[in-house]
Amino acid sequence: MPSGVLFVHNNFPAQFRDLAQTLLDRGVRVFAIGGQSAPGIPGVPIGRYALDRGTTPDIFPHAVRAEADLIRAASAFRIGKAMRAEGFEPQVIVGHPGWGETIYLDELWPDAKRVMFAEFFYRGRGLDIDFDNEFFEATEQAILMAKSKSPVMTLAYAEADVIVAPTEFQASVLPSVFRPRLRVIHEGVDVDAIHPGPAEPLELADGRTIAPGTPTITYVNNHMEPMRGLHIFARALPRLMAEVPDAQVVMFGRDSPRPYGGQPPEGKTWQEIAFEGLQVDPARLHVMGKAPHAQMLAALRLSTAHVYYTYPFVLSWSLVEAMASGCYVIASDTPPLRDAITDGVNGRLLPFFDPNALSDALIEACRDPQASAPLRAAARETAVAKFSSRDGRESWLNVLRELGVEIPTAQEAPSRSESV
């Protein structure tokens, strides 16, 4: 008899960590399929697929992504077949369809309900591709290549029973035919653990510290790339540093081999390109790299203003964590941010392509840090109301219950020793 939930994610657990762990803790049978480097969760059996071939040399360029997705789908199918042979029959399959792995699994488990995660549906126009042409021209080829990323994902959504998108913006980019099956559920952050608190001195890599009360600008960009406004942020800093001589800038992130928005010109990094020719005091610019999460949260508690810019793309967890920390958020007036920030209420929304407006806002924040107190408090309230992992978890559990999974409440769940 079917029972339990199968999670499918190239990098499992990723967005499903909290949900999978909750199900496991409550005695629900949980399995997973992921790629070779998927971290997994202790106690969750995971089938890691390996690719037995690469894409076809000299294949039609627009078909490269679809073929790669189908190769992964076939590999996940083989793993699923072995799991079925061992007796696993899931009631529900929860999957991220972005890499293709989910689309053949209905041939193994035709009666299983399917919940597909809608992180981002690629389009050639109106989103990230034609937003900022400074580094990537929106050529006809680029537009067609972007649209060619979505065919296999479209099939996964077409056969899903429920589609879950984290934000209204991410839901809005899906084709309208899918919207009747859409639920907007943000997985959220732990707003109990991430909260405003007394600022403490922030230790830097060179042994110096930034003392509480120092004008401090924070910025998080995991891949250090233009998609998260790196170039705009960099261009706002010379005026800030000139007019606020004691301002410190703390950046988290590192040059990534696989940035979301595309590779920089050969031989350079996006950081080098963004800061090229700018008069920025290196002694007050602190690039923390891929730092421990606790260190980033400590910086947010110290922050005078936190900058978050993005193309029309996925909203970052770091933005929600900054709001939960009670930061004064200065953000780009782009569609993803409008799901989180109301200008002048719980933060600021500024024109993406206007570094002078960003400079003005940062200088003002440093000169009068108390003025942002109401916006900080409102940002925290928004994080608790809209982006709590506790609420997101319960909404996800309700979706699974609607599809037939019996999930005990936290009070009814067996202890870990009883459930093993």
C-alpha positions in Angstrom: 0.0 0.0 0.0 1.4 3.4 -0.9 2.8 5.4 2.0 5.1 8.4 2.5 6.7 11.0 0.4 9.4 10.9 -2.2 11.4 14.1 -2.6 13.2 14.7 -5.9 15.8 17.5 -6.1 19.2 17.6 -7.8 20.7 19.0 -4.6 18.4 17.5 -2.0 17.4 18.7 0.5 17.8 22.3 -0.7 14.4 24.1 -0.3 12.8 20.9 1.1 15.1 20.6 4.1 12.6 21.8 6.7 9.7 19.9 5.2 11.5 16.6 4.9 13.0 16.9 8.4 9.5 17.6 9.8 8.0 14.6 8.1 10.8 12.4 9.3 10.4 13.7 12.9 6.7 13.0 12.8 7.2 9.4 11.7 6.2 9.8 8.0 8.2 7.6 5.6 10.5 9.8 3.5 12.8 8.9 0.6 14.7 11.1 -1.8 16.3 11.1 -5.3 19.2 13.5 -5.9 22.3 14.1 -7.8 25.7 12.6 -6.9 26.6 15.6 -4.8 23.3 16.0 -3.0 24.0 16.5 0.7 21.0 14.5 1.9 19.5 14.3 5.4 20.5 11.7 8.0 17.7 9.2 8.3 16.3 9.8 4.8 17.4 7.1 2.3 18.5 8.8 -0.9 19.1 7.3 -4.4 21.8 9.4 -6.0 21.8 9.1 -9.8 24.8 9.2 -12.0 24.8 10.3 -15.6 25.9 7.6 -18.1 26.4 10.1 -20.9 26.8 13.7 -21.7 24.8 15.8 -24.2 25.3 15.1 -27.9 28.2 17.0 -29.5 27.1 19.7 -32.0 23.4 19.2 -31.1 21.1 22.0 -32.1 21.9 24.7 -29.5 18.3 25.3 -28.5 17.9 21.6 -27.6 20.9 21.3 -25.3 19.0 22.1 -22.1 16.1 19.8 -23.0 18.4 16.9 -23.8 20.3 17.4 -20.6 17.0 17.4 -18.6 15.9 14.2 -20.3 19.2 12.5 -19.6 18.8 13.4 -15.9 15.2 12.2 -16.1 16.3 8.8 -17.4 18.9 8.5 -14.7 16.4 9.3 -12.0 14.0 6.8 -13.5 16.6 4.0 -13.1 17.1 5.0 -9.5 13.3 5.1 -8.9 13.0 1.6 -10.5 15.4 0.2 -8.0 13.6 1.9 -5.2 10.3 0.4 -6.4 11.9 -3.0 -6.5 12.7 -2.6 -2.8 9.1 -2.0 -2.1 8.9 1.8 -1.9 5.5 3.1 -3.1 5.1 6.8 -2.4 1.7 8.5 -1.9 3.1 11.8 -3.0 6.1 12.9 -5.1 7.4 16.4 -4.2 9.9 17.6 -6.8 11.9 20.5 -8.2 11.4 20.1 -11.9 14.2 22.4 -12.9 16.6 19.7 -13.9 14.1 17.2 -15.4 14.4 14.4 -12.9 10.6 14.1 -12.1 9.0 13.6 -15.5 9.3 9.8 -16.0 8.5 8.9 -12.4 4.8 8.7 -13.1 5.6 5.6 -15.2 6.9 3.9 -12.1 4.2 5.3 -9.7 1.2 6.3 -11.8 -1.1 6.6 -8.7 1.2 8.9 -6.7 0.1 12.5 -6.5 2.7 15.1 -7.7 3.6 18.4 -6.1 6.0 20.5 -8.2 8.0 23.4 -6.9 7.9 26.5 -9.1 11.2 28.3 -8.4 11.5 30.1 -11.7 10.0 29.7 -15.1 12.3 31.0 -17.8 11.1 33.4 -20.5 12.9 35.2 -23.2 11.4 38.6 -22.5 10.1 40.5 -19.5 12.3 38.9 -16.8 16.1 38.6 -16.4 17.2 38.2 -20.0 16.3 41.6 -21.4 16.4 43.6 -18.1 20.0 44.8 -18.1 21.8 44.8 -21.4 25.1 46.3 -20.1 26.8 42.9 -19.9 24.5 40.6 -21.8 22.8 41.9 -24.9 19.2 40.6 -25.3 19.9 39.2 -28.8 17.4 37.1 -30.6 19.6 34.1 -29.9 19.7 34.9 -26.2 15.9 35.3 -26.0 15.3 32.0 -27.8 17.9 30.2 -25.7 16.2 31.4 -22.5 12.8 30.2 -23.7 14.4 26.8 -24.6 15.2 26.2 -20.9 11.5 25.5 -20.0 10.1 22.7 -22.2 10.8 19.8 -19.9 9.8 21.8 -16.8 6.5 22.7 -18.6 5.7 19.0 -19.0 6.3 18.4 -15.2 3.9 21.3 -14.4 1.3 20.0 -16.9 1.1 16.7 -15.0 1.3 18.1 -11.5 -1.6 17.9 -9.1 -0.3 20.9 -7.1 2.3 23.6 -8.0 3.9 25.5 -5.2 5.6 28.8 -5.8 7.4 30.7 -3.0 6.2 34.2 -3.9 3.5 35.9 -5.9 6.1 37.1 -8.4 7.4 33.6 -8.9 3.8 32.3 -9.3 3.0 35.1 -11.8 5.7 34.1 -14.3 4.2 30.6 -14.9 1.9 30.2 -18.0 -1.6 31.1 -17.0 -2.9 27.6 -17.7 -1.1 26.4 -14.6 -2.4 29.0 -12.2 -5.6 27.2 -11.0 -3.2 24.6 -9.4 -0.9 27.1 -7.9 -0.3 27.7 -4.2 2.0 30.4 -2.9 3.9 29.1 0.0 7.3 30.6 1.0 9.4 28.0 2.8 10.5 30.9 5.1 13.3 31.3 7.6 13.4 30.6 11.3 12.2 34.0 12.6 12.6 32.8 16.2 16.3 32.1 15.7 16.9 35.0 13.3 15.8 38.2 15.1 17.0 41.7 16.1 19.5 41.7 18.9 22.3 43.7 20.4 25.1 44.4 17.9 28.5 42.9 18.8 31.9 43.8 17.3 32.3 42.1 13.9 35.7 40.4 13.5 37.3 40.8 10.1 39.7 38.4 8.3 42.7 40.7 9.0 42.1 40.8 12.7 40.4 44.2 12.8 36.9 44.6 14.2 33.9 46.9 13.3 32.5 48.3 16.5 28.7 48.7 17.1 27.6 52.1 16.2 30.0 52.4 13.2 28.2 53.3 10.0 28.1 49.9 8.4 26.6 48.9 5.0 25.9 45.2 4.5 25.4 43.4 1.2 24.9 39.7 0.3 25.5 38.3 -3.2 26.3 34.6 -3.1 27.7 34.5 -6.7 29.0 38.1 -6.7 27.4 38.9 -10.1 25.4 41.6 -11.8 22.1 39.7 -11.5 22.0 40.8 -7.8 23.1 44.4 -8.6 26.8 44.1 -7.9 27.7 46.8 -10.4 25.1 49.2 -9.2 26.1 48.7 -5.6 29.8 49.2 -6.4 29.0 52.5 -8.2 27.2 53.8 -5.2 30.2 53.3 -2.9 32.6 56.1 -3.9 30.2 58.9 -2.9 29.3 57.1 0.3 32.9 56.6 1.3 33.8 60.2 0.4 30.9 61.8 2.3 30.9 59.4 5.3 34.6 58.9 6.1 34.0 56.3 8.8 31.5 54.2 6.8 32.4 50.5 6.5 31.1 48.2 3.8 30.7 44.4 4.5 30.1 42.1 1.5 29.2 38.4 1.7 29.7 36.1 -1.3 32.3 34.8 -3.6 33.2 34.6 -7.2 31.2 31.6 -8.4 32.1 29.3 -11.3 28.3 29.0 -12.0 26.7 32.4 -11.6 22.9 32.6 -12.2 23.2 35.4 -14.8 26.1 34.1 -16.9 29.9 34.0 -17.0 32.1 37.2 -17.0 34.6 37.8 -19.8 37.4 35.2 -19.8 40.2 36.1 -17.4 38.1 38.4 -15.2 35.6 38.1 -12.3 32.4 40.1 -11.9 33.9 41.8 -8.8 36.9 43.0 -10.8 34.6 44.3 -13.6 32.1 46.0 -11.1 34.8 47.9 -9.2 37.1 48.7 -12.2 38.0 52.4 -12.2 36.1 53.2 -9.0 37.6 55.2 -6.2 36.8 52.9 -3.3 38.8 52.8 -0.1 40.0 49.1 0.1 40.6 49.5 3.9 36.9 50.1 4.4 35.6 47.5 1.9 35.5 44.0 3.4 34.7 41.1 1.2 33.9 38.2 3.6 33.6 35.5 1.0 31.5 32.4 1.8 31.5 33.1 5.5 29.7 31.1 8.2 26.0 31.8 8.4 26.3 33.0 12.0 28.9 35.6 11.0 26.5 36.9 8.3 23.7 37.2 10.8 26.0 39.0 13.2 26.8 41.5 10.5 23.1 42.0 9.9 22.5 42.9 13.5 25.4 45.4 13.2 24.1 46.9 9.9 23.1 50.5 9.5 21.6 49.7 6.1 21.4 46.4 4.1 21.4 46.6 0.3 19.5 44.0 -1.8 19.2 44.5 -5.5 18.1 41.9 -8.1 16.9 41.5 -11.6 13.4 40.0 -12.1 14.5 36.7 -10.7 14.2 34.5 -7.6 14.0 36.3 -4.2 17.0 35.4 -2.0 16.8 34.0 1.4 19.3 36.6 2.5 16.7 39.4 2.0 14.2 37.6 4.2 16.9 37.0 6.8 17.8 40.7 6.8 14.2 41.6 7.3 13.9 39.1 10.2 17.0 40.6 11.7 15.4 44.0 11.7 17.6 45.6 9.1 16.9 48.8 7.3 16.6 47.4 3.8 17.4 49.5 0.8 16.3 47.5 -2.3 15.7 47.7 -6.0 12.3 48.6 -7.2 12.0 45.3 -9.2 9.1 42.8 -9.2 10.6 40.2 -6.7 11.0 42.9 -4.0 7.5 44.2 -4.3 6.4 40.9 -2.6 8.4 41.8 0.5 9.0 45.6 0.7 6.7 48.5 0.5 8.6 51.7 -0.1 8.7 54.0 2.9 6.9 51.4 5.1 9.3 48.6 5.8 12.2 49.6 3.6 13.1 51.5 0.5 12.6 50.6 -3.1 14.9 52.6 -5.5 15.3 52.5 -9.3 17.6 49.7 -10.1 19.8 51.6 -12.6 20.3 54.7 -10.5 23.4 54.4 -8.4 23.1 58.0 -7.3 19.8 57.3 -5.7 21.4 54.4 -3.8 24.3 56.7 -2.7 21.9 59.3 -1.4 19.9 56.7 0.6 23.1 55.1 2.1 24.5 58.5 3.0 21.3 59.5 4.7 21.1 56.2 6.6 24.6 56.7 7.9 24.0 60.3 9.0 20.7 59.7 10.7 20.5 56.0 11.7 17.6 56.6 14.1 15.3 57.7 11.3 15.1 54.2 9.9 13.8 52.7 13.2 10.2 52.5 12.2 11.1 50.8 8.9 13.3 48.3 10.7 10.5 47.3 13.1 8.1 47.0 10.1 10.6 44.8 8.2 10.7 42.5 11.2 6.9 42.4 11.4 6.7 41.6 7.7 9.2 38.7 8.0 7.2 37.2 10.9 3.9 37.6 9.1 4.9 36.5 5.6 8.1 34.6 5.7 8.1 32.4 8.9 9.3 28.9 8.3 6.8 27.8 10.9 3.9 29.1 8.8 5.4 27.8 5.6 5.9 24.4 7.1 2.3 24.1 8.2 1.0 25.2 4.7 3.2 22.6 3.1 2.0 19.9 5.5 -1.6 20.9 4.7 -1.0 20.4 1.0 0.3 16.9 1.7 -2.6 16.1 3.9 -5.0 17.1 1.2 -3.3 14.6 -1.1 -3.7 11.8 1.4 -0.6 11.7 3.5 -1.3 11.1 7.2 0.8 13.5 9.2 0.6 13.5 12.9 0.6 16.9 14.7 3.8 17.8 16.5 2.1 16.7 19.8 1.1 13.3 18.3 4.3 12.5 16.6 6.4 9.7 18.1 9.8 10.5 19.6 12.8 9.9 17.4 13.6 6.7 19.3 10.1 5.4 18.9 10.0 6.1 15.1 13.3 4.5 14.3 
